[in-house]
């Protein structure tokens, strides 16, 4: 029997919507059957984050997978990267995290993966799953499957994996802010077994996210900045709701966006010839650093699936996004915020320098960002109007992802978010005044484009 679905919940990299208006228990059942039919595989891992609706959606999702004949590896409440690790490390057929990542508490959804933890996004299989869900033509992969509780086993193997891939020469003092999300308890527990003294805030799982917005930004992690400065810590790290973003704070209390963290990793980890993938919104500091280290910089569209695919294709050493997703060859090319936090701590430990001193060695640019609430139903039409308004060739225009205008003394980019009803803007130059000018320039372009559709 055909099923009527809300098209807006099928996004670039996953499925997201508001519970129960957009996504409910029936939707969870259909999504599981669609995934099982699409994968045609029997071993499927499932995790969930801390949202209040997580259990309500996870139960019917797992029940449907088992009914389809799948052997379900359930790892419970866990950061999404632990799900990726489970799929890749144990060579399962695929999996799904019941999560809306950094979106507000009332949201939830499904991040789906195939073999090797490769993300199933639009143009990479998600549209096929949608078609299967709508058609109702589901297939069983065998007789009734089974549910296996695997949290303890997976966690033990993951801890051993992280320990094997890290080495410290001196003990560090690190501030942690999981924001009451899926890394609560997880990050501080594993780090405490390393030569790391942890100082944690907002470390109790709570699906209401009472301490701060699930998305770590400079204005939402002021508590972590204060902790690092007051306790004179070596660094701080804030995680997003499902633990695939890591935003760092240096010992001076300066917040580092993901591109600066990626530049630091490149400066200290790559060898000549190593490839580094980064998104089109990242600072020129990344390219400058990679070239200085005789590496090969590769630009990609923003988003997990784009970065991961290019890294896999090119066997890249590192990858990263402005939004603080950080990717490593060691982690099967997927983004892992906790692994990134451990590698940053290792970098500090083995350098003999403060994190602020390491940052000071990087090429110095000033960056700025802005966000605008724009409905999902119109944000891409607005972007098309912006493209049209910038075809006067006053700037060098790059349309790999959104619209990037490059001038003699800086650049700005405007692009529609693939995960929420927003249009985002970033700008970079050598001084703050020019960044402000570029942001204002981009804002005027956006406002004019929105007015055209009013």
TIPA-41962 format. One record per residue: residue in one letter; x, y, z of N, C-alpha, C in turn. Coordinates in steps of 0.2 Angstrom, whole numbers, padded with zeros to 4 digits, always signed. Atoms other than C-alpha are relative to their C-alpha. Example, Ala and Ser with C-alpha at 12.3 -4.5 7.8 and 13.67 -1.06 7.14 Angstrom:
REM residues 2
A+0004-0006+0000+0062-0022+0039+0004+0006+0000/S-0004-0006-0001+0068-0005+0036-0004+0005+0003/
//
This chain:
REM residues 454
X+0004-0006+0000+0000+0000+0000+0004+0006+0000/X-0004-0006+0000+0007+0017-0005+0000+0004+0007/X-0001-0005-0007+0013+0029+0010+0001+0007-0002/X-0002-0007+0002+0012+0047+0009+0005+0003+0005/X-0006-0002-0004+0028+0055+0016+0001+0007-0001/X-0002-0008+0000+0034+0073+0020+0006+0000-0003/X-0006+0000+0004+0047+0076+0007+0005+0004+0004/X-0005-0005-0003+0055+0090+0018+0005-0004+0005/X-0004+0003-0005+0062+0077+0030+0006-0003-0003/X-0005+0004+0004+0073+0069+0017+0005+0005-0002/X-0005-0005+0001+0089+0080+0018+0006-0003-0003/X-0006+0002+0004+0106+0080+0010+0003-0006+0003/X-0004+0005-0003+0114+0068+0022-0004-0005+0004/X+0004+0004-0005+0100+0060+0033-0008+0002-0001/X+0007-0002-0001+0082+0061+0038-0001+0004+0006/X+0001-0004-0006+0077+0075+0050-0007+0003+0000/X+0006-0004+0000+0061+0083+0056-0002+0000+0007/X+0003-0001-0006+0050+0087+0071-0004-0005+0002/X+0004+0005-0003+0043+0074+0082-0006+0003+0004/X+0002+0005+0004+0029+0069+0081-0003+0003-0007/X+0003-0003+0005+0023+0081+0068+0002-0002-0007/X-0003+0002+0006+0035+0076+0054+0002-0008+0000/X-0002+0006-0001+0042+0060+0061-0003-0004+0006/X+0003+0004-0006+0033+0047+0072+0002-0007+0000/X-0002+0007+0000+0033+0029+0076-0002-0004-0006/X+0002+0003+0006+0024+0024+0060+0006+0001-0005/X-0006-0002+0005+0038+0033+0050+0006-0004+0002/X-0006+0004-0002+0051+0024+0060+0000-0007-0002/X+0001+0007+0003+0044+0007+0055+0001+0000-0007/X-0001+0000+0007+0043+0012+0037+0008+0001-0002/X-0007-0001+0001+0061+0019+0038+0004-0006+0001/X-0004+0006-0001+0068+0003+0045-0001-0005-0005/X+0001+0005+0005+0059-0008+0032+0003+0003-0007/X-0003-0003+0006+0065+0004+0018+0008-0001+0000/X-0007+0001-0001+0083+0003+0025+0002-0008-0001/X-0002+0007+0000+0083-0016+0027-0001-0003-0008/X+0002+0002+0007+0075-0018+0009+0006+0002-0004/X-0005-0003+0004+0088-0006+0002+0007-0004+0001/X-0006+0003-0002+0103-0014+0011+0001-0007-0003/X+0000+0007+0002+0098-0032+0007+0005-0004+0004/X-0005+0003-0005+0110-0036+0022-0004-0002+0006/X+0003+0002-0006+0107-0045+0038+0003+0003+0006/X-0002-0002-0006+0118-0037+0050+0000+0008+0000/X+0001-0007+0000+0113-0019+0055+0000+0003+0007/X-0001-0003-0006+0119-0008+0069-0005+0006+0001/X+0005-0005-0002+0107+0004+0078+0003+0004+0007/X-0001-0004-0006+0111+0018+0091-0005+0006+0000/X+0005-0006-0001+0101+0033+0098+0004+0005+0004/X-0002-0006-0004+0105+0050+0105-0004+0000+0006/X+0003-0001-0006+0098+0057+0121-0007+0003+0000/X+0007-0003+0001+0082+0065+0114-0006-0003+0003/X+0006+0003-0003+0066+0063+0123-0004-0005-0004/X+0003+0004+0004+0059+0055+0108+0004-0006-0003/X-0004+0006+0003+0073+0043+0104-0002-0007+0002/X+0002+0007-0001+0067+0028+0113-0007-0001-0003/X+0007+0001+0004+0049+0031+0105+0001-0002-0007/X-0001+0001+0007+0057+0030+0088+0004-0006-0001/X-0005+0006+0001+0071+0017+0091-0004-0007+0001/X+0003+0007-0001+0059+0003+0098-0003-0002-0007/X+0003+0003+0006+0048+0002+0082+0005-0001-0006/X-0005+0000+0005+0063+0005+0071+0004-0007+0001/X-0003+0006-0001+0072-0010+0079-0005-0006-0002/X+0005+0006+0001+0056-0021+0079-0001-0001-0007/X+0001+0001+0008+0054-0018+0060+0006-0003-0003/X-0006+0003+0003+0072-0022+0056+0000-0008+0002/X+0000+0007-0002+0070-0039+0066-0005-0003-0004/X+0005+0003+0004+0054-0042+0057+0002-0002-0007/X-0003+0001+0007+0063-0040+0041+0005-0006-0001/X-0005+0006+0000+0075-0054+0046+0007+0003+0002/X-0007-0002-0002+0090-0043+0052+0002-0002+0006/X-0003+0000-0006+0102-0046+0065+0002+0007+0003/X-0001-0007-0002+0102-0030+0075+0005+0001+0005/X-0005-0002-0005+0117-0024+0084-0002+0007+0004/X+0002-0006-0004+0110-0012+0097+0005+0003+0005/X-0005-0002-0004+0123-0001+0105-0003+0006+0005/X+0003-0005-0005+0111+0010+0115+0001+0007-0001/X-0001-0007+0000+0113+0028+0119+0008+0001-0001/X-0007+0000+0002+0130+0032+0110+0001+0006-0005/X-0001-0005+0005+0138+0046+0100+0000-0004-0007/X+0001+0003+0007+0135+0043+0081+0007-0003-0002/X-0007+0003+0002+0154+0040+0078+0001-0007+0002/X-0001+0007-0003+0153+0025+0089-0005-0005-0005/X+0004+0004+0005+0139+0018+0077+0004-0001-0006/X-0005+0000+0006+0151+0022+0062+0005-0005+0001/X-0006+0005-0002+0165+0012+0071-0003-0007+0000/X+0003+0006+0000+0153-0002+0074-0001-0003-0007/X+0001+0003+0007+0148-0004+0056+0007-0002-0003/X-0006+0001+0004+0166-0002+0049+0004-0005+0003/X-0005+0004-0004+0176-0011+0063-0002-0008-0001/X+0002+0007+0000+0165-0027+0063-0003-0002-0007/X+0002+0002+0007+0161-0026+0044-0007-0002+0000/X+0007+0001+0001+0142-0025+0046-0003+0002-0007/X+0003-0002+0006+0130-0022+0032-0002+0007+0000/X+0002-0007-0001+0125-0005+0038-0003+0001+0007/X+0003-0002-0007+0116+0004+0052-0003+0007-0001/X+0003-0006-0001+0107+0019+0058+0000+0003+0007/X+0000-0004-0007+0108+0032+0072-0007+0004+0000/X+0007-0003-0001+0091+0038+0078+0003+0007+0004/X-0003-0006-0002+0097+0056+0080-0002+0006-0005/X+0001-0006+0004+0094+0074+0074+0007+0004+0001/X-0006-0004+0000+0112+0079+0077+0000+0006+0005/X+0000-0006-0003+0114+0097+0082-0007+0004+0000/X+0006-0004+0000+0096+0102+0079-0003+0000+0007/X+0003-0001-0006+0085+0108+0093-0004-0006+0003/X+0002+0006-0004+0077+0096+0106-0006-0004-0003/X+0006+0002+0003+0060+0094+0097+0001-0004-0006/X-0002+0003+0006+0069+0087+0082+0002-0007+0001/X-0004+0006+0000+0074+0069+0078+0000-0003-0007/X-0001+0002+0007+0078+0058+0063+0004-0006+0000/X-0004+0006+0001+0089+0044+0056+0006+0002-0005/X-0006+0000+0004+0107+0044+0050+0001-0007-0003/X-0001+0007+0003+0108+0029+0038+0007-0001-0003/X-0007+0002+0003+0124+0020+0033+0000-0007-0004/X-0001+0007+0003+0129+0006+0022+0007-0003+0002/X-0007+0003-0002+0145-0005+0022+0005+0005+0001/X-0005-0004-0002+0160+0003+0029-0002+0007+0003/X+0003-0006-0003+0149+0016+0037-0001+0006-0005/X+0001-0005+0005+0147+0025+0021-0007+0003+0001/X+0006-0003-0001+0133+0038+0023-0005-0001-0006/X+0005+0000+0006+0117+0036+0013-0004+0006+0000/X+0003-0006+0001+0112+0053+0008-0003+0001-0007/X+0003-0001+0007+0103+0060-0007+0005+0000-0005/X-0004+0002+0005+0110+0055-0023+0005-0005+0002/X-0004+0006-0002+0119+0041-0013-0004-0005+0003/X+0004+0005-0002+0104+0030-0010-0006+0002+0004/X+0006-0002-0005+0092+0040+0002-0006+0001-0004/X+0006-0001+0004+0081+0044-0013-0003-0007-0001/X+0003+0007+0001+0079+0025-0016-0003-0003+0006/X+0003+0002-0006+0075+0022+0002-0007+0003+0001/X+0006-0003+0000+0062+0035+0001-0005-0003-0005/X+0005+0003+0005+0054+0027-0015-0002-0006+0003/X+0002+0007-0003+0054+0010-0006-0005+0002+0006/X+0005-0002-0005+0045+0018+0009-0006+0002-0002/X+0007-0003+0002+0032+0027-0001-0004-0006-0004/X+0003+0006+0004+0029+0011-0012-0003-0005+0005/X+0002+0005-0005+0027+0000+0003+0002-0007-0002/X-0003+0006+0003+0036-0014-0007+0006-0002+0004/X-0006+0002-0004+0047-0021+0007+0002-0007-0001/X-0002+0006+0001+0057-0036+0006+0004-0003+0007/X-0003+0003-0006+0063-0048+0020+0007-0003-0002/X-0006+0003+0001+0081-0053+0021+0001-0007+0003/X+0000+0007-0002+0077-0069+0029-0005-0001+0005/X+0005+0001-0005+0067-0077+0043+0001+0005+0005/X+0000-0006-0006+0063-0066+0059+0007+0000+0003/X-0007-0001-0003+0080-0059+0065+0000+0000+0007/X-0001+0000-0007+0086-0056+0082+0003+0007+0002/X-0003-0006-0003+0091-0041+0093+0006-0002+0005/X-0006+0002-0004+0109-0042+0101+0002+0007+0003/X-0002-0005-0004+0114-0030+0115+0007+0001-0001/X-0008+0000+0001+0132-0024+0110+0003+0005+0003/X-0003-0007-0002+0135-0008+0119+0007-0002+0004/X-0006+0001-0003+0148-0015+0131+0006-0003-0004/X-0006+0002+0005+0158-0025+0118+0003+0005-0004/X-0002-0005+0005+0158-0011+0106+0005+0005+0004/X-0004-0006-0004+0164+0002+0119+0007-0003+0002/X-0007+0002-0002+0178-0009+0125+0005+0000-0006/X-0004+0000+0006+0184-0012+0107+0002+0007-0002/X-0002-0007+0003+0183+0007+0103+0005+0003+0005/X-0005-0002-0005+0193+0011+0119+0007-0002-0002/X-0007+0003+0002+0207-0001+0113+0002+0003-0006/X-0002-0003+0006+0206+0007+0096+0003+0007+0001/X-0002-0007-0001+0208+0025+0102+0007-0001+0004/X-0006+0001-0003+0222+0019+0114+0006-0002-0004/X-0005+0003+0005+0231+0010+0100+0002+0006-0005/X-0001-0005+0005+0230+0026+0089+0002+0007+0004/X-0002-0006-0003+0236+0039+0102+0006-0002+0005/X-0006+0000-0004+0252+0042+0112+0002+0006+0003/X-0002-0006-0004+0256+0055+0126+0006+0000+0003/X-0006+0000-0003+0272+0061+0132-0001+0004+0007/X+0001-0003-0006+0265+0072+0146-0008+0000+0002/X+0007+0000-0002+0249+0073+0156-0003+0007-0001/X+0003-0006+0002+0236+0086+0151-0006+0001+0005/X+0006-0002-0004+0221+0095+0160-0005+0003-0006/X+0005-0002+0006+0206+0096+0148-0007+0001+0002/X+0007-0002-0001+0189+0104+0149-0004-0003-0005/X+0005+0004+0004+0174+0094+0142-0007+0003+0001/X+0007-0002+0000+0157+0101+0138-0004-0004-0005/X+0004+0004+0005+0146+0087+0130-0007+0004-0001/X+0006-0003+0001+0131+0099+0132-0006-0004+0001/X+0005+0005-0002+0120+0085+0140-0002-0004-0006/X+0002+0004+0006+0121+0076+0123+0003-0007+0001/X-0002+0007+0000+0127+0059+0118+0007-0002+0003/X-0007+0000-0002+0145+0062+0123+0000+0000+0008/X+0000+0000-0007+0139+0064+0141+0002-0006+0004/X-0003+0006-0004+0149+0052+0153+0005-0004-0005/X-0004+0004+0005+0156+0044+0137+0007+0003+0000/X-0006-0004+0001+0170+0057+0134+0005+0000+0006/X-0003-0001-0006+0175+0060+0152+0002-0007+0003/X-0002+0007-0003+0175+0041+0156+0006-0003-0004/X-0006+0003+0004+0187+0036+0142+0006+0004+0001/X-0006-0004-0001+0198+0051+0144+0004-0001+0006/X-0002+0001-0006+0200+0048+0162+0005-0006+0001/X-0005+0006+0000+0209+0031+0158+0006+0002-0004/X-0006-0002+0003+0222+0041+0148+0004+0005+0004/X-0003-0005-0004+0235+0053+0154-0003+0007+0000/X+0003-0006+0000+0222+0066+0155-0005+0001+0006/X+0004-0002-0006+0214+0075+0170-0006+0004-0003/X+0006-0003+0003+0196+0079+0165-0004+0005+0004/X+0004-0004-0003+0186+0094+0170-0007+0001-0004/X+0006+0000+0004+0168+0092+0164-0006+0004+0003/X+0007-0004-0002+0152+0103+0164-0005-0003-0005/X+0006+0003+0004+0135+0098+0157+0001-0007-0002/X-0002+0007+0001+0140+0080+0158-0005-0005+0001/X+0005+0005-0001+0124+0072+0162-0005+0000-0006/X+0004+0001+0006+0113+0065+0147-0007+0003+0002/X+0006-0003-0001+0097+0076+0146-0003+0002-0007/X+0003-0001+0007+0086+0076+0130-0003+0007-0001/X+0002-0007+0001+0080+0093+0134+0005+0005-0001/X-0006-0004+0001+0097+0100+0132+0000+0007+0004/X+0001-0006-0004+0095+0112+0147+0006+0005+0001/X-0006-0005-0002+0113+0119+0148+0001+0004-0006/X-0002-0004+0006+0115+0125+0130-0003-0003-0006/X+0002+0003+0006+0110+0123+0112+0004-0006-0002/X-0004+0006+0002+0115+0106+0105+0006+0001-0005/X-0006-0002+0005+0126+0115+0092+0005+0004+0003/X-0005-0004-0003+0142+0121+0099+0002+0006-0005/X-0002-0006+0003+0146+0139+0094+0003+0004+0005/X-0003-0005-0005+0156+0153+0102-0005+0003+0005/X+0004-0003-0004+0141+0160+0109-0004-0005+0005/X+0003+0005-0004+0134+0144+0116+0005-0004+0005/X-0005+0004-0004+0150+0137+0124+0004+0005+0005/X-0003-0005-0004+0154+0152+0135+0002-0003+0007/X-0001+0003-0006+0153+0141+0150+0007-0004+0000/X-0007+0004+0001+0168+0130+0143+0005+0005+0000/X-0005-0005+0001+0178+0145+0139+0002+0003+0007/X-0001-0002-0007+0176+0151+0157+0003-0005+0004/X-0004+0006-0004+0181+0134+0164+0007+0000-0002/X-0007+0001+0003+0197+0133+0153+0004+0006+0003/X-0004-0006-0003+0202+0151+0159+0000+0000+0007/X+0000+0000-0007+0197+0149+0177+0004-0005+0003/X-0004+0006-0003+0205+0132+0180+0007-0001-0004/X-0007+0000+0004+0220+0136+0168+0001-0007-0003/X-0001+0006+0003+0217+0121+0158+0004+0000-0007/X-0004+0000+0006+0227+0115+0143-0004+0001-0006/X+0005-0001+0006+0212+0115+0131-0007-0002+0003/X+0007+0002-0001+0193+0113+0131-0003-0003-0007/X+0003+0003+0006+0182+0103+0119-0008+0000+0001/X+0007+0000+0000+0163+0105+0116-0002-0004-0005/X+0003+0004+0004+0153+0092+0108-0007+0002-0002/X+0006-0001+0002+0137+0093+0098-0005-0006+0003/X+0005+0005-0003+0121+0083+0102+0001-0007-0001/X-0001+0007+0001+0126+0067+0094+0008-0002+0000/X-0007+0002-0001+0145+0068+0096+0004+0000-0006/X-0004+0000+0006+0151+0071+0078+0003+0006-0001/X-0004-0007+0001+0157+0089+0080+0004+0001+0007/X-0004-0002-0005+0171+0095+0091+0002+0007-0001/X-0003-0007+0001+0174+0113+0094+0005+0001+0006/X-0005+0000-0005+0190+0117+0103+0001+0007+0003/X-0002-0006-0003+0195+0131+0115+0007-0001+0003/X-0007+0000-0002+0213+0135+0118+0001+0002+0007/X-0001-0001-0007+0222+0138+0134-0001+0008+0002/X+0002-0007-0001+0219+0157+0132-0007+0002+0000/X+0008-0001+0000+0200+0155+0130-0002+0001-0007/X+0002-0001+0007+0200+0157+0111-0004-0006-0003/X+0003+0005+0003+0187+0147+0102+0002-0001-0007/X-0002+0001+0006+0193+0138+0087-0005-0004-0005/X+0004+0003+0005+0182+0134+0072+0003-0006-0003/X-0003+0006+0003+0184+0117+0063+0005+0001-0005/X-0006-0001+0005+0195+0124+0049+0006+0002+0003/X-0006-0002-0003+0207+0131+0061+0003-0007+0004/X-0002+0006-0003+0208+0114+0070+0003-0005-0005/X-0002+0004+0005+0210+0105+0054+0007+0003-0003/X-0007-0003+0002+0225+0117+0049+0005-0002+0006/X-0005+0003-0005+0233+0112+0066+0002-0007-0001/X-0001+0007+0002+0231+0094+0062+0005-0001-0006/X-0004+0001+0006+0238+0096+0045+0007+0003+0001/X-0007-0003-0002+0253+0107+0052+0004-0005+0004/X-0003+0004-0004+0257+0093+0064+0000-0007-0001/X+0001+0007+0002+0252+0077+0056+0001-0003-0007/X-0001+0003+0007+0254+0076+0037+0007+0000-0002/X-0007+0001+0003+0269+0071+0027-0001+0003-0007/X+0000-0002+0007+0274+0077+0010-0004-0005-0005/X+0004+0005+0004+0261+0070-0003-0007-0002+0003/X+0006+0001-0003+0247+0068+0010-0005+0004-0003/X+0006-0004+0003+0230+0074+0004-0005+0002+0006/X+0005-0002-0005+0218+0084+0015-0006+0003-0003/X+0006-0002+0003+0200+0087+0011-0003+0005+0004/X+0003-0005-0004+0191+0103+0017-0006+0003-0004/X+0005-0002+0003+0175+0111+0013+0001+0007-0003/X+0000-0006+0004+0172+0127+0002+0000+0006+0005/X+0001-0006-0005+0168+0138+0018+0007+0000+0004/X-0006+0000-0005+0185+0134+0026+0005+0006-0002/X-0005-0005+0001+0199+0147+0029+0005-0002-0005/X-0006+0000+0004+0213+0150+0017+0006-0003+0004/X-0006+0002-0004+0224+0145+0032+0001-0008-0001/X-0001+0008+0001+0220+0126+0028+0004-0001-0006/X-0004+0001+0006+0226+0127+0010+0007+0003+0001/X-0007-0003-0001+0241+0138+0015+0004-0005+0004/X-0004+0004-0005+0246+0126+0029+0002-0007-0004/X-0001+0006+0003+0244+0110+0018+0005+0001-0005/X-0005-0001+0005+0254+0117+0004+0007+0002+0003/X-0007-0001-0003+0268+0123+0016+0003-0007+0002/X-0002+0007-0002+0269+0105+0022+0001-0005-0006/X-0001+0004+0006+0270+0099+0004-0005-0005-0001/X+0006+0004+0001+0253+0091+0005-0004+0002-0006/X+0004-0001+0006+0239+0091-0008-0007+0002+0003/X+0007-0002-0003+0223+0102-0003-0005-0002-0005/X+0005+0002+0004+0207+0096-0010-0007+0003+0003/X+0006-0003-0002+0191+0106-0009-0006-0004-0002/X+0007+0004+0001+0173+0098-0007-0006+0004+0002/X+0007-0003-0002+0155+0103-0005+0000-0001+0008/X+0001+0001-0007+0150+0105+0013-0004-0006+0001/X+0005+0005-0001+0143+0090+0021+0004-0007+0001/X-0003+0006-0001+0148+0073+0028+0001-0005-0006/X-0001+0004+0005+0145+0063+0013+0005+0002-0005/X-0004-0002+0005+0154+0074+0001+0008+0000+0003/X-0007+0001-0003+0170+0075+0013+0002-0007+0000/X-0002+0007+0000+0170+0057+0016+0001-0004-0006/X+0000+0004+0007+0167+0051-0002+0007+0002-0003/X-0006-0002+0003+0182+0062-0008+0006-0003+0004/X-0006+0003-0004+0193+0056+0007+0001-0007-0002/X+0000+0007+0002+0189+0038+0002+0003-0001-0007/X-0002+0000+0007+0192+0041-0016+0008+0002-0001/X-0007-0002+0001+0209+0050-0014+0004-0003+0006/X-0003+0003-0006+0214+0040+0002+0004+0006+0004/X-0002-0006-0004+0216+0057+0011+0002-0002+0007/X-0002+0001-0007+0225+0058+0027-0005+0003+0005/X+0005-0004-0004+0213+0071+0035-0005+0003-0004/X+0005-0004+0003+0197+0080+0032-0003+0004+0005/X+0003-0004-0005+0187+0094+0040-0005+0005-0003/X+0005-0005+0002+0173+0107+0039+0000+0005+0005/X+0000-0006-0004+0171+0124+0046-0005-0001+0006/X+0004+0002-0005+0157+0117+0056+0002-0005+0006/X-0003+0004-0006+0169+0107+0067-0001-0008-0001/X-0001+0007+0001+0167+0090+0059+0007-0002-0002/X-0007+0001+0002+0184+0082+0058+0001-0008-0001/X+0000+0007+0002+0189+0066+0049+0007-0002-0001/X-0007+0003-0001+0204+0054+0050+0000-0006-0004/X-0001+0007+0004+0210+0040+0039+0000-0006+0005/X+0000+0005-0005+0212+0030+0055-0007-0002+0002/X+0007+0002-0002+0193+0031+0059-0004-0002-0006/X+0003+0003+0006+0189+0023+0042-0003+0006-0004/X+0002-0006+0003+0187+0041+0035-0006+0004+0002/X+0006-0004-0003+0172+0046+0045+0002+0005+0005/X-0002-0006-0005+0171+0061+0057-0002-0003+0007/X+0001+0002-0007+0173+0057+0075+0003+0005+0005/X-0002-0006-0004+0173+0071+0087+0004-0002+0006/X-0004+0002-0006+0180+0061+0102+0007-0002-0002/X-0006+0002+0002+0194+0054+0092+0004+0007-0002/X-0003-0006+0002+0198+0072+0086+0002+0003+0007/X-0002-0003-0006+0198+0078+0104+0006-0003+0003/X-0006+0004-0002+0211+0064+0109+0006+0002-0004/X-0006-0001+0004+0222+0068+0094+0002+0008+0001/X-0002-0007-0002+0221+0087+0099+0004+0000+0006/X-0003+0000-0006+0226+0083+0116+0007-0003-0001/X-0006+0003+0001+0240+0071+0110+0005+0005-0004/X-0004-0005+0004+0246+0085+0098+0004+0005+0005/X-0003-0005-0005+0248+0097+0113+0005-0003+0004/X-0004+0004-0004+0256+0084+0124+0007-0001-0003/X-0006+0002+0004+0269+0079+0111+0004+0006-0002/X-0003-0006+0003+0273+0097+0105+0004+0003+0005/X-0004-0004-0005+0279+0104+0122-0002+0007+0000/X+0003-0007+0000+0269+0120+0118-0007+0000+0002/X+0007-0002-0002+0253+0128+0123-0004+0000-0007/X+0004+0000+0006+0239+0126+0111-0001+0007-0003/X+0000-0007+0003+0238+0145+0109+0006+0001-0004/X-0006-0001+0004+0256+0145+0103+0000-0004-0006/X+0000+0004+0007+0253+0131+0090-0005+0004-0005/X+0005-0004+0004+0238+0142+0084+0003+0006-0003/X-0003-0006+0003+0249+0157+0082+0005-0001-0005/X-0005+0001+0006+0261+0148+0070-0004-0001-0006/X+0004+0001+0006+0246+0146+0058+0000+0006-0004/X+0002-0006+0004+0243+0158+0043-0006+0004+0004/X+0005-0004-0004+0233+0172+0051-0005+0003-0004/X+0005-0003+0003+0216+0177+0044-0006+0002+0005/X+0005-0001-0005+0201+0185+0052-0007-0003-0004/X+0006+0003+0003+0184+0176+0049-0006+0002+0004/X+0006-0002-0004+0166+0180+0053-0005-0004-0003/X+0005+0004+0002+0150+0170+0051-0007+0004+0002/X+0007-0002-0001+0131+0174+0050-0005-0005-0002/X+0005+0005+0002+0115+0164+0050-0006+0003-0001/X+0006-0003+0001+0098+0168+0044-0005-0005-0001/X+0005+0004+0000+0082+0159+0047-0004+0001-0007/X+0004+0000+0006+0074+0154+0030-0003-0006-0001/X+0003+0006+0001+0061+0141+0027+0003-0005-0005/X-0002+0005+0005+0066+0125+0019-0003+0000-0007/X+0003-0001+0006+0053+0128+0006+0002+0005-0005/X-0002-0005+0005+0061+0143-0001+0007+0001+0000/X-0007-0002+0000+0079+0143+0004+0004-0001-0006/X-0004+0001+0006+0086+0135-0012-0002+0005-0006/X+0002-0005+0005+0075+0147-0023+0004+0007+0002/X-0004-0006-0002+0083+0161-0013+0007+0000-0003/X-0007+0001+0002+0100+0154-0017+0001+0001-0007/X+0000-0001+0008+0096+0154-0036+0000+0007-0001/X+0001-0007+0001+0091+0172-0035+0007+0004+0002/X-0007-0003-0002+0108+0176-0026+0005-0001-0006/X-0004+0002+0006+0117+0167-0040-0001+0005-0006/X+0002-0004+0006+0108+0177-0053+0003+0007+0001/X-0002-0007-0002+0112+0193-0044+0008+0001+0000/X-0007+0000+0000+0131+0189-0044+0003-0002-0006/X-0003+0002+0007+0134+0185-0062+0002+0006-0004/X-0002-0006+0004+0139+0203-0066+0008+0000+0000/X-0008+0001+0000+0158+0197-0064+0004+0005+0003/X-0004-0005-0004+0163+0210-0052+0005-0004+0005/X-0004+0004-0004+0170+0196-0042+0002-0007-0004/X-0001+0006+0002+0178+0179-0045-0006-0005+0003/X+0006+0004-0003+0162+0167-0042+0002-0007+0000/X+0000+0007-0001+0163+0149-0036-0006-0003+0002/X+0007+0003-0002+0147+0139-0036+0000-0007+0001/X+0000+0007-0001+0153+0122-0031-0005-0002+0006/X+0005+0001-0006+0142+0124-0015-0002+0007+0002/X+0003-0007-0001+0131+0140-0014+0004+0004-0004/X-0003-0005+0004+0139+0156-0020+0006+0003+0004/X-0006-0003-0004+0157+0161-0015+0003+0005-0005/X-0002-0006+0004+0163+0178-0021+0007+0002+0003/X-0007-0001-0001+0182+0180-0021+0002+0007-0002/X-0002-0006+0002+0189+0198-0021+0008+0000+0001/X-0008-0001-0001+0207+0205-0020+0002-0001+0007/X-0002+0000-0007+0207+0206-0002-0005-0003+0005/X+0004+0004-0004+0195+0193+0005-0005-0004-0004/X+0005+0004+0003+0180+0182+0001-0006-0001+0005/X+0006+0002-0004+0162+0178+0007-0003-0005-0004/X+0004+0006+0003+0151+0163+0004-0007+0000+0003/X+0007+0001-0002+0132+0161+0005-0002-0007-0002/X+0002+0006+0002+0125+0144+0005-0006-0002+0005/X+0005+0003-0004+0109+0135+0011+0002-0006+0004/X-0001+0006-0005+0110+0123+0026-0003-0006-0003/X+0003+0007+0002+0107+0105+0021-0003-0003+0006/X+0003+0003-0006+0101+0101+0039-0005+0004+0004/X+0005-0004-0004+0090+0115+0045-0002+0006-0004/X+0002-0006+0004+0080+0130+0038+0003+0006+0001/X-0005-0006-0001+0094+0142+0037+0004+0001-0006/X-0005-0002+0005+0105+0151+0025+0006+0003+0004/X-0006-0002-0003+0123+0153+0031+0005+0004-0004/X-0005-0004+0004+0136+0165+0027+0007+0000+0004/X-0007-0001-0003+0155+0166+0031+0004+0005-0005/X-0004-0005+0004+0168+0179+0026+0007-0001+0003/X-0007+0000-0003+0187+0180+0028+0004+0006-0004/X-0004-0005+0002+0200+0194+0026+0006+0000+0005/X-0006-0001-0005+0216+0200+0034-0001+0004+0006/X+0002-0004-0006+0207+0212+0045-0007+0000+0001/X+0007+0001-0002+0191+0213+0055-0005+0005-0004/X+0004-0005+0003+0185+0229+0046-0002-0003-0007/X+0001+0003+0006+0186+0220+0029-0005-0006+0000/X+0004+0005-0001+0177+0205+0036-0007+0003+0001/X+0006-0003-0001+0163+0216+0042-0003+0003-0007/X+0003-0002+0006+0161+0224+0025-0002-0006-0005/X+0002+0006+0004+0161+0207+0016-0007-0003+0002/X+0007+0002-0003+0147+0201+0028-0006+0004-0002/X+0005-0004+0002+0137+0216+0025-0002+0000-0007/X+0001+0001+0007+0139+0214+0006-0004-0006-0001/X+0004+0007+0001+0133+0196+0007-0007+0001+0003/X+0006-0001-0003+0119+0201+0019-0005+0004-0005/X+0005-0004+0005+0112+0214+0006-0002-0004-0006/X+0002+0005+0006+0113+0201-0008-0006-0005+0003/X+0005+0005-0002+0103+0189+0003-0007+0004+0001/X+0006-0003-0002+0090+0202+0009-0003+0002-0007/X+0002-0002+0007+0088+0208-0010-0004-0006-0003/X+0003+0006+0003+0085+0190-0015-0006-0002+0004/X+0006+0001-0004+0072+0187-0001-0005+0004-0002/X+0005-0005+0001+0063+0203-0005-0003-0002-0007/X+0003+0001+0006+0061+0197-0023-0006-0006+0000/X+0005+0005-0001+0051+0182-0017-0006+0001+0004/X+0006-0002-0005+0040+0191-0005-0006+0002-0003/
//
